[in-house]
Amino acid sequence: MIAKDIVQSVFDLVASEDALGVGCQTGVDGLFAFADPEVSACKAGFYEPVMCLVLQGTKEAQIGGRVLRYSAGDTLLVSHAVHVESAVIQASAQAPYVALALKLDLALARSLYDEIGGIGAPAKDLHSMRVEKGDAALVDAVMRLYQLSQDPLEARALAPLVMKEIHFRLLRARHGCMLRQLLRHESAASRISKTIAYIRANYTSQIPVADLAAESGMSLSAFHEHFKAVTSTTPLQYQKELRLMEARRLLAAGQRSVAAAAYDVGYESPTQFSREYSRKFGVSPSDHKATGTLLAI
């Protein structure tokens, strides 16, 4: 059971930061608060490895052909950086959508996994996003971490201990199976994670898929199969999504012209960029630049 005073506290924090519908950092590094008093249009973005606990309301996320819905008391666990389209589907001024999200510390999770070993059942597939009802111990730990965020001294002294507890409980959780796969040395999930990191660091360059497969130590066919199983897309499509999302950020900030943004993110043809941008977002890049805002998508 999630206490109403915690829900109100998280909402008030987000509102005080003028971050409704966007979210804000709490007093604990890596812990973010989200609140939205109304349902939203579907928005595209990249989810980093993260755990999200919904305190109130409902959200829906789409990755590939999968649709995940998570409501109060549910936890969403994302093991890899993946492109997602999501929307708040249940919220109102009287009962806004409220959630806490904790960025996963994979180094901490790996040290715990190596220390404990043999924890939990293996994953039956390579889905990088899963939803389960949060067990009482995990929910309690997240609540305690949020409460620590309101006292800088307590946060500095105690947050690392609670962070370790949360990662331990996620590793033991039913939907922690993919996280456990990721932490296994030389597993397919681990290799794809390294490939994703490489693409994200070099997304403006031309990256031959055969080179990615060779670097991952897989045959080309096996690499394609495992990459799509984790991300629900192909390596080239993943790179394209990165380019378009970064261009969208640059244009909304008013930092670059349409042509400059296209070249900045790796396109050789502004015409091709405009065509793919319009197809992705339903509006031309020049329209995004004119409004100076990230239109709901």
SETORFI-466568 format. One record per atom (N, C-alpha, C): x, y, z. Coordinates in steps of 0.1 Angstrom, whole numbers, plus 5000, padded with zeros to 4 digits. Example, Ala and Ser with C-alpha at 12.3 -4.5 7.8 and 13.67 -1.06 7.14 Angstrom:
2
513249435078 512349555078 513249675078 512849785071 513749895071 512950005079 
***
This chain:
297
500849885000 500050005000 500950125000 500750214990 501550334989 500850454997 501550515006 500950615015 500550735007 499450795009 498950915002 499851035004 500451045016 501351155018 502551155010 503051035006 504151014997 503751064983 502651014979 502151054966 502051204965 501451264975 501351414975 502651484975 503551424983 504951484984 505651484971 505551374963 506251364950 505551464941 504251464941 503551554931 503951704935 503951734947 504351874951 505751914947 506651814948 508051834944 508151864929 507451784921 507451814906 506851944903 505751974909 505052094906 505852214910 506552204922 507452314926 508552344917 508952244909 510052254899 509552294886 508252324885 507552354872 507852244862 507752114866 508152004858 507051904856 505751944857 504651854855 504751804840 504551674838 504651624825 506051594820 507051644828 508451624824 509251544834 509151584847 509851514857 511051594862 511551564874 512751634879 513551544888 514751584891 515651514900 515251534914 515351434922 515151444937 516451474944 516451474957 517651504964 518651384965 518251274958 519151154957 519651134943 520851134940 521351124927 520850994920 520251014908 519750904901 518250874904 517650934914 516250914917 515451034911 514451004903 513651114896 512251094900 511551214900 510151214903 509351264891 508251204889 507351234877 505951254882 505251354876 503851374879 503151444867 501951404864 501251464853 499751454857 499051574857 497651584861 496651554850 497151514838 496251484827 496851374818 495951304811 496451204801 497251274791 498151204785 499051264775 499051194761 499451264751 499651204738 500851114739 500951024729 502150924729 503351004726 504450984734 505651054732 506850954730 507750984721 508850894718 510050934726 510850844730 512050874737 512850744739 514050764745 514850644749 514850624764 514550504768 514550474782 515950414785 516650474794 517950414799 517550294808 518550214812 518350114822 517750184835 516550144839 515850214849 514850124856 514450154868 513350094875 512350204878 511050184874 510050284877 508950224886 508650294896 507550254905 506450354904 505250304899 504050394898 503450404912 503150534916 502550554928 501050584927 500650634915 499250664912 499050684897 497850644892 497650664878 498150544870 498050554856 498450444847 499250504835 500250434831 501050474819 501150354810 501250374797 501350264787 502650294779 503350194777 504650204768 504550094757 505050134745 505050044734 506550034729 506949914728 508249884722 508149774712 508349814700 508149714689 506649684689 506249564688 504849534689 504249504702 505049514713 504649494726 504049614733 503049594740 502449704748 502449674763 503049754771 503149734785 502349844792 501549804802 500749894809 501049874824 501349994831 501749984845 500950084853 500450044864 499550124873 500150134887 499450194896 499850204910 500250074916 501550074921 502049954928 502849864918 502849894905 503549824895 504949874894 505949794890 507249834888 507649794873 508149894866 508649874853 510249864854 510749754848 512249734848 512749734834 513649824831 514249834818 515749804819 516249694812 517549654814 518549714804 518049754792 518949814782 518349954777 519250034771 518750164765 517950134753 516650154753 515750124742 514850234738 514450234725 513550334721 512050294724 511350384730 510050354735 509050464732 507850434729 506750534728 505750514740 505550614747 504750604760 503750714761 502750684769 501650784772 501050764785 500750874792 499950864805 498450834800 497850734805 496550694800 495450714811 495950724824 494950744835 495550854844 494950964844 495351074853 494251184853 494251264864 493251374864 493851474875 493251594875 493651694885 493551634899 492451554901 492251504915 493151384918 493451304908 494351184909 495351184898 496351264899 497351274888 498251144888 498851134876 499851024875 501051064883 501550974891 502751004899 503650884900 504950904898 505850784898 507250834902 508050734906 509450754909 510250664900 511350714895 512250634886 513650634891 514250524892 515650504897 516550454886 517450544882 518450494872 519250384877 519350274870 520050154875 521550184875 522250144886 523650144887 524150004883 524549984871 524849854866 526149804872 527049894876 528349854883 527949794897 527049854904 526649804917 525849674915 524949664905 524249544903 525249434899 526249464891 527149354887 528049304899 528449394908 529149354920 528349264929 527049304930 526149214938 525949084932 525749084919 525548954912 526748864913 527948924911 529148844912 529348794927 528948874936 529148834950 528148724954 526948734950 525948634954 525848514945 525848544931 525848434922 524648344922 524248284911 523148184910 521848234916 521548364914 520348424920 519248424909 518048374913 516948374904 516948284892 515848274886 515648184874 516148264862 516648194851 517148264839 515948314831 516248414823 515248474814 514848374803 513548364800 513048274789 513148344776 513348474776 513448554763 514348674766 514548754756 515448874758 514749004758 513449004762 512749134763 513449224773 513749344769 514449434778 513549524787 512249514785 511249584794 510249484799 510049494812 509149404819 508349474830 507149434833 506349494843 505849384853 506049414866 505449324876 504949404887 504049344895 503649414907 504749424917 505049534922 506149554931 505949484945 506849394949 506649334962 506849434973 506349394985 506249494996 507649545000 508649455000 510049495004 510649584994 510449564981 510949654971 510349794972 509049794973 508249924974 508750004986 508849934997 509249995010 510650055008 511549985001 512950035000 512950164991 512150164980 512050284972 511450404979 510450374988 509850484996 510850545005 511650455012 512650505021 513750585014 514050545002 515050624994 514550764991 513250764987 512650894984 512650984997 512250925008 512251005021 513651055024 514650975022 516051025024 516351145016 515751155004 516051264995 515751395000 514851405010 514451525016 515351575027 516351495031 517351535041 518751515035 519451615031 520751605025 521751515033 521751535046 522751465054 522351315055 521051285057 520651145057 520851085043 520651155032 520851105019 522251065017 523151155021 524651125019 525051005027 524550985039 524950875048 524250745044 522950745041 522250625041 521750585027 521650675017 521150645004 521950534997 523350534998 524050414992 523650284997 523250275010 522850145016 521550105010 520650205009 519250165004 519350134989 520250204982 520450184967 520850034966 521849994974 522249854973 521149754976 520349784986 519149704989 518249694977 517949804971 517049804959 517549724948 518849734945 519449664934 519449514937 519649474950 519549334954 518149284952 517149364956 515749314954 515349304940 515849394931 515549384917 516149254911 517349224915 518049104910 517248974914 516648984926 515848864930 514448864924 513948984919 512548994915 512348904902 511048874900 510748794889 511148864876 510848994875 511249064862 512649104862 513449064872 514849094872 515648994863 514948904857 515648794849 516548854838 516048954831 516849014820 518049084826 517849154837 518949224844 520049114847 519549004852 520548894856 521248844843 520548834832 521148794819 522148894815 521849024816 522749134812 524049124820 523949084833 525149084841 526048964840 525548864833 526348744831 527348774820 528648744823 529648774814 529548694801 529648774790 529648714777 528248654773 527148684780 525848644776 525448724764 524448684757 523948754745 523448894750 522748904761 522249034766 523449124769 524449074775 525649154778 526349204765 526449124755 527049154743 526249264735 524949244735 524049344729 524149484736 524249474749 524349604757 525649674753 526749604751 527949674746 527849724732 527049654724 526849704710 525949834711 524949834719 524149954721 524950074725 525850054735 526750164739 527650214728 528050124720 528950164708 528150244698 526950204695 526050274686 525750414691 525450424704 525050554710 526250644710 527450594711 528650684711 529050724697 528650644687 529050674673 527950684664 526750734668 525550734660 525650824648 526550924648 526651014637 527450954626 528150844628 528950784618 528250664611 528750634599 528350514592 528850384600 528050294604 528450184611 528050054604 528949984598 528549854591 528049754601 526949704598 526349604608 527249484609 527949444598 528849324599 529949354609 530349474610 531449514620 530849494634 529649534636 528949524650 528849374653 528449294644 528349154646 529649094650 530749124642 532049074645 532549114659 532249244662 532749294675 532049224687 530749184684 529949114695 530348964696 531148914686 531448774686 530348684682 529448734674 528348654668 528348654653 527648554648 527448554633 526448664630 526448704618 525548814614 524148784617 523648664614 522248624616 521948614631 522848564639 522648554653 522648694659 523548784654 523548914660 522248984657 521748984645 520449044641 519348984650 519348854652 518248794660 518248844674 519448844681 519548884695 519349034696 519849114687 519649264688 518149294687 517449234678 516049264677 515249214689 515649094694 515049044706 515149134718 516249204719 516449294731 515749434728 515949484716 515549624713 514249634705 513749524700 512549524691 512749604679 514049624674 514349694662 515649644656 516049694645 517349654639 518449754643 519649724641 520749814645 520649944637 520349934624 520250064616 519050144620 517950084623 516750154628 517050224641 517750154650 518150204663 518950324661 519950324652 520750434650 519950554644 519050524635 518150634629 517350694640 516750614649 515950674660 516850774669 518050734672 518950814679 519250944672 519450944659 519751064651 518551154651 517351094649 516151184649 515751244662 515951164673 515651224686 516651334690 517951324686 518851424689 518651554681 518251524668 517851644660 516651714665 515751644670 514551694676 514851784688 515851734696 516251814707 516951944703 517851934693 518552054688 517552154682 516552114675 515652204668 514752264678 514252194688 513352244698 514052354707 515352334709 516152424717 516552554708 516252544695 516552664687 518052684684 518752574686 520252584685 520752574671 520052504662 520552484649 519552504638 519952534626 519052534615 518652394611 517652374603 517252234599 518452164592 519052234583 520152164576 521352134585 521652234594 522752214603 522452094613 521252084617 520851974626 520951844619 520551834606 520751714598 522151674597 523051764594 524451724593 525051694607 524651764617 525151734630 524951594635 523751534631 523451404636 523851294626 524451334615 525051224606 524351214593 523351294590 522651284577 523551354566 523651294554 524351354543 523451444535 522151414536 521151484528 520051544537 519951684537 518851744545 517451704540 517351674527 516051634521 515651504527 516551404527 516251274533 515951294548 516751374555 516451404569 515051454571 514651554563 513351614565 512251514563 512451424553 511451324549 511251224561 512451174566 512351084577 511851144590 512251274592 511751344604 510251354604 509751404593 508251424592 507551284593 508051184588 507451054589 507451004604 508551034611 508650994625 507751074634 507751204633 507151294642 505751344638 505451334625 504151384620 504151534618 505351594618 505451734616 506851764610 507051864602 508251884595 509251944605 510551924603 511551984612 511552134613 511152194602 511052344602 509952384612 508852314612 507752344622 508252324636 508952224639 509452204653 510352324656 511252364647 512152474649 511352604652 510252624644 509452744645 508752754659 508252644664 507552644677 508552654689 509752604687 510752604698 510352514709 509452414706 508952324717 508952184712 508952084721 508851944717 507351914717 506851904705 505451874703 505051734708 503951724714 503451594718 503351494706 503951374708 503851284697 503451144702 
***
